[in-house]
Amino acid sequence: MSDRAPECSDERGHHWSSAGEGGCAENPGVWSMGGTTLAFRAHCTRCGLVRETLARGRQRNPGEGDEIAYTPARD
């Protein structure tokens, strides 16, 4: 899985924001998944691309790493 974002349709590049992505008011776009694992969700304010990151933290199995996924803009 590539952690590199597809190119932004805006010539200025991606501008990531977690506003409106859920989570709690103090930390939008962030969820605790148990242990030291956190999930993050953000979107590009210019093209709408969604970035979801799963950060495994320190409690992980051998060979297990962080994951980043990109999905097209939501309707």
Secondary structure, 3 states (H helix, E strand, C coil): CCCCCCCCCCCCCCCEECCCCCEECCEECEEECCCCCEEEEEEECCCCCEEEEEECCCCCCCCCCCEEEEECCCC
